[in-house]
Amino acid sequence: ALGWNEIELSDMLIAGGEIEKKLIVSCLEAEAERMSKILSGVSGERFIKSALNVYVGGSVNGATEALEGSLLGLVKEERNDSFGIGPIANYLLTGEYECRQLRRMFAKKRANKTA
């Protein structure tokens, strides 16, 4: 969907991530249905599959919201870890998510007034 190649994608990946680079690279040219098979068994598999299902249904915004919700779900599991970065990540990501939700809400309200 983005038209990236392996070199461009490699710049976006963080070394030591939970999903292997070769799996992500194999998804570059794959259809959304095939991506869920490729990514089966990885950490966060159910979140990825739910976002892909929404995307296949034709809603890019819905897929984005599904992934945001999944990310927040993962971070919330770590928010009480006193010795990790979980509480900070939860605070920052929750704030960003709330801001996006407010923007979406006001955009929908504005769209309804002008329609």
Secondary structure, 3 states (H helix, E strand, C coil): CCCCCHHHHHHHCCCCCCCCHHHHHHCCCCCHHHHHHHCCCCCCHHHHHHHHHHHHCCCHHHHHHHHHHHHHHHHHHCCCCCCCCHHHHHHHHHHHHHHHHHHHHHHHHHHHHHC
